[in-house]
Amino acid sequence: MLHVFFIYHEGEEELKTRNKTAVSTALFLLMASSAAHASITLYGILDTGVGYDMNKGNSSYSRDRTDATEFKTSRLGPNSGVHFGSRWGIRGTEDLGNGLQAKFVLESGFDVPTGQSIQGGRLFGRQATLGLAGEDWGQVDFGLKNNMPTEYFSMAHPLGGGGGIVGFGSTFSVANTVRYDNQIQYQSPTLNGFQFGIGYSFNINGKQQWDSERPDGTNSKDSNIRAVTTGLRYNNGPLSAALVYDQLHINKQSASGSRPAADSTRVSAWAGAASYDFDVVKVFAGIGQTRDGLFATQVFGLSNVTNPLPSFAAVPGLRINSYSFGVTTPLAGGRFSLGWNMADPRNLPESITGPNAQTKRQHVYSVGYQYDLSKRTMVYVYGGYAKNLTFLPDARATQLYVAFNHKF
C-alpha cells in the first residue's frame, strides 16, 4: 500500500506546485508500471554532516603582483553531498520478451540541510533516461545522463570524485560529475571483464536549438554545444582499469562582413586510470590531459572568489596535464585512505591569466576514513589541503568534513 502525505507551509505556492508535480509523476509511474507488470524501485542516498572550508591567497597571476587582490573566506556549518550527492530516484524495468527490456531512470538531486533541489532546480537534474536493453547486445539510453568518464573513472582515487577539493574531481574536469542533456548513449554487455560505452549529445545543456537563421545572419543552432563521450573499462578480480575520451564542439560567433559565421573549437580530454587490490592495501592511479578548454570546473574555483576557469567553454591553446595517486587500507574495522592529485598547466593562455603571468602546479592532498555502521549507513571523516588552487601561485584551500550517509 502506498501512503502519500502533503505537508505545505503557508505562502509557498511554488513549493506546492513542485511537490505536486513530483508526487504526481511518481504516482503515475507507479500505476503505469503496475498495469504493465513491470518492476519499479524507489531509491536514494542522503549524505550530510558538518564541514569547515577555508580559502585564502590572492587572485592575480601577475609576476609582480601589482594587481593582486588578497582574499580569505571561510565557513563552518552543515554540508550535503560530500561523498555521494544526496538524491532520490525511480527506476523501472519492463520485460518485453525475447531478452529485450524497456528501462527508465528518473533521478533528482537535493541539498539535505535546506531540502532544496540542486542541479539548477531541475526536477530530475541527475538523470532522466528511457532506454532498451538486451542480454546479447547491451543497452541504449536517451535523455540526460552522465558522460562515460563519470561512469567509468572511479578507480583513479581512493575517495572517488569526492566533494570540494577531495577526490579526483578537483583535477580531472572531464570526470567531475559531468552530465549531458539530449544524449544518446550505448553501453555494451560485459564480456570477459571488458565493457565499452559511447554517447553523443546534440546540446549538453538545455533544449537543442533549431537550424534557423536570425536577421543578423547568425544561426540559432550555433549555440548548441555538441559532445562525444567514450570509455572502455575492465573489472576482473583485484584489477580495475579504464580509458576515457570526451570532445566538445563549441561555436563562437565571429564577424565576417555583414554575415557572421561560427568558428568551432574542439575541447577534448583523455584519461586513464587503474586500481589493484593487494588485500592489505589497494592502490589507485590516474593520468590524463585536457586541451583547448575545460569541462566541469566547479572545484577549480575558489568559494566566494571569481573563477577564472570557465566550465564547458573554449579556451584555444589551453593544455593541462592531470595526475592522481592514492591508497586505501583496512583500519579498525573501517577503511583509511590517502590521496594526491596534481594538475599541471602546460599552457594557460593570456585570455585567462593576463600578460606577464606566472602559474604553478595545483597540488591537492587528501585523507579519509570510512566506517560502515550497516550495509546502508556509513560514517566518514575527510580532510583536504590544496596549494596553488586554480594555478594561482598564492591560493590555498583547506577542507574538513565529518559526515555520514544512508542509502535506501
N, C-alpha and C positions, 0 to 999 in steps of 0.2 A: 504494500500500500504506500502511495506517495502522499506526503503531507507537505503543503506549501503555506508559509506564513508571510504576510506582507507587513513590514514594520516601516512606518513613514514618520518623518519629522515635519512639522508644520512649516510650510513655505518652501519646501524642497521639491518643487514641481519637476525640475529637470531630473532629479534623482529618482522620483517616482516613475517617470517615463522610462528611464534607463532600466530600472529594476523590473518593470512590467515587461519590457522588451526581452530582457534576458530570461526571465522565468517563462514567458510565453514561448520563446524559442525552444527552451529545454523541454517544456511540456509537449510541444508539437513533435519534437524529435522522438520523445519517449513513446508517444501514442503511435507515431508512424512506424517506428521500429517494431513495436509490439504487434501491430497489424500485419507486418511483413515477416514475422518470425525471425527478426534479426537480433543479434546480441548488441547491447549498448552498455557503456561503462561511464560512470561519473567518477572523476579522479581529480587529484590536485596535490599541491605542496604549499605549506605555509612555512616561511623562513623569516625569522625575526630575532632581534636581540638588542644589545646596546653597543655602540661603537664610538670611537674617537678618531677624528680626521683632522690633520693639520697640514697646511701648505704654506711655504714661505720662500722668499728669494726676491728676484727682480725679473721683470718681464721684457728685458731687452736682449737681443742677440748682438748688439754693437760691441766691438772690441774695447772701445774706450768708455763705454757705459754712460755716455753723455745724455742719452735719452732714457736711462734706466728708471723704472718705476718700482719702488720697493713695495712688497705686499706681504701680509701674514694673515691667514684666515684659519679658523679652527671651529670645530663643532663636537660637542659631546651629547649624545642622545640616542633615541631609538633608531633602528635601521631595519631594512627589509631586503630580502633577496641577495644576500652576500654569497652564500654557497650555491643555492638554487634560487632562481627567480620565483617568487610566490605566484601561484596560478591556480585556476580551476578549469576543467575541460570536460568535454563529452566526446567520446569516440564510439563508433559503431561499425559493425560488420554484417553484411547480408550474404549468405551463401546462394550463389546464382546457379550452381550446378556445374559439373564437369571441371571442378577445381578452380572455378572463377568466383571471385568475391568482389562486392562493392564495399568500399571503406570510406569513412569520413572522420575528420578530426576538427573540432572547434575548441580553441584554447584561448583563455583570457588571462592577462597578467594584471596584478593589483598590488598595491602597497599596504602591508599589514597595519602599520601604525595609524594610517588615516582611512583605510578602506577604499581609497580612490583607485580608479582604473589608471593603468600606465600605458606605454606604447602609444602616446598621443591621445589617450582617451578612447581608443578603439574598443568596441565590444569584444572582438576576437582578434587582438593585436599580436598574439604569439603564433597562432596558426589557424588557418581556415582552408581546409582542403577536402576535395572529393576525388576518389580515385578507384581504379580497378587493379586487382592483384590476381596473379596466377602462380601456382606452385612451380611451374616449369620455366616461366619467363620473367617473373619479378613483379614490380608494381609501378604504376604511373599515377601521379597526382597532379591536380590542377588547383591553383589558388595561391594563398600566402603561405610560405614555408621557409625554413632555414636553408641557407646555402650549404653546399657539401662540406666545406671546411668546418663549419659549426657542427655538422653532424659527425664528422669523422676524426677530428683533431684532438680528442680528449687525452690521448697518451703523450702530449707534449709537455705536461706539467703535472706534478702530484696534486695540485689544488684545482686542476681543470682551468676553465676560463676565468673563474673567480669573479669577485666584485671589486670595484675600485682598482687599485694597483696590484692586488693579489691575483695570481694566476697568469696564464699566457695571454689573456685579452689585452693586457697593458702593452704588449709588444707586437703581437700578430693581429693587425687590424682586420684582416680578411676573415679571421675566425672568431672575432669578438662579438658573438651572438648576432650574426648578420642574417637578416631576413629579406626576401624579395617578394613583392607583390606580383600578380599577373604571371605566375611561374608555371611552367610545365616541367615536371621533374620525373625522371625514371631512375629506379634502383633495381639492380639485378638480384636474383636469388644468390645466397651464399653458396659457393662451390669450393670445397677443399680449403675453407677459411677465407677465401677471397670474395669481396663484394665491390661492385662498381656503381657509380652514380653520376648522372649528368642532368643538368637543368638549364632552361632558358627563360628569362624574364623579358616581357615586352615593355615593361616600365617598372622599375624597382620600387617606386613609391607613389601610390595614388593610381587613379584610373589612367589607362593608356589613352594618349591624345591622338586624335584623328589626323589623317593626312589631309590637311586643309590649309590653303594659302591665305595669309592675312593681307589686309590692304597695304601694309608696309613692305610686302614682298617676302616676309618670313613665313615659315610653315609651322603650324602648331605641333606637328609630330616631332620636331626637332627638340622639344622639351622632354621627350621620353629618354630615360636613361636605361638602356638595354644591358642585359648581363648574361654571361655564360658561366656556369659553375660546374666543376667536375671533381671527382675524387675516386680514389682506389684505396681500400683498406684490407688489412689482413689480421685475423684473430685466430690463434691456434695455441692452446695451452698457455705457457708463460709469456709468449711473444705476441705483441700487437704492433702494427705499423700502419702508416697512411701517407699517401701523396695526394696533394690537392692543388687545384689551379682555378682561379677566377679571373674574369675580364669584364670590365665595364666599358660601354661605348657612350661617351658623354659629348654632346654637341655644344658648341659655343658660337653664338651669333657673331659674325664679322662683316663689316661693311664692304660691299663690292659694288661701287657705283650707287645706283638708286635701288638695287635689289639685293639686300643682304643674303649671304649664304651661311650655312652652318659648317664650321670646322669641327672635325671629330677628333677626340683624343681617346686613346685606349689605355685605361688604367688597369694594370694587371698585377697579380700576386701569385706566387707559387710557394709551397711549403711542404716540408716532410717531417714526420715525427715517428718515434718508436719508443716502446717501453718493454722491459723484460723483468719478470718476477723471479728472483732468486730465492724465494721463501723468506729468508731473513731480511732481505731488502729488495725493494722494487725500484728500478732506475728508469727515469724519463728523460727524453731529449727531443729538441725540435730545432729546425733551421728553415729560413725562408727569405724571400726578397719581395719587396713591393716597389713598383715603378710608375711614375707619371701621375701619381695621385694616391689617395688613401681610401680605405673603406670605412668601417665604423671606428671613430676615433674618440668616443666619449671619455675613455680613460687616459688618453694622451693629454687631455685638457686639465687645467687646474681649477678646482672648485672656486667659484666666485671670481675667477680671473679669465679674461678673454682668451679663447683657444685659438692659436694661430694656425692650427692644422685642421682644416675643414673635413667633415665626413662626406663621402661619396662625391668628391669634387676633383676635377682635373687639375693637376699641378705639373705641367710638362717639365721634364728634366729631373724630377724628384726620384731619388733612389735610396731605399732604406733596407739594410740587411738586419734580420732578426734571428735571435738565438735563445734557447731555453734549456735548462737542465735542472733536475731535481731527484730527490729520493724519498721514499716512504718506508718506514719500518714499524713492526708491531711494538707497542709500548703500553704496559699497564692495562691490557685489555682493549686498548684503542689503537690509533694509528698516528704516528708522529711524522711530519713532513718538513723538508727543507727545499726551497726553490730559488732559482736565479733566472732572470730574464735580462737580455740586453738588446737594445735597438741602436744600430749604428747608422747615422745619417751620412751615407757616402756622397750624396749630393742633395743639398737643400737650397732651392733656387732663391734668388733675391726677392721674388714676389712674396715669399714667406718671411724671410729674415731681414730684408732691407740691405743696404750697402754696408761694406766693411764689417761683415758679420763673423761671429765666432760661434760654432756649435760644438757640443760634446755628446759623447755616447750616453744614452739613457740606461742606467742600471737599476734593476728592481730586485730586492732581496725579500724573501717571504718565509714565514714559519707557520705551521699549523698543527693542531691536534684535534682529532675527531674521536668521539666515543659514542657507540651505539647503545642507547637505552633499550631499544627493541628493534625489530625488523623495520619499523616505520618511523622511529623517532631517534634523532641524533643530536648531541650537543657538540659544540666545537669552539675553538679559540683560534683566530687568525691574526697574524701581525705582518705588516709590510713596511718597508722603507725604500724610497726611490730617490736617486740623485740625478741631477740634470734632466728633470722631467720635461717633456716636450722639447728636449735637446737644448734647453736654456741652461747656460753654464752655472747659474746660481740657484736654480729652482730645486726644492726638495719637498718631499711629501712623506708623512707618517700616518699609518692606519693601524688600529687595533680593534678587533671585534670579538665579543663574547655573545654567542647566539645558539639557537637550536632550530631544527626544522622537523616537520611532521608530514608524512605522506599518507594520502588516503585514496 
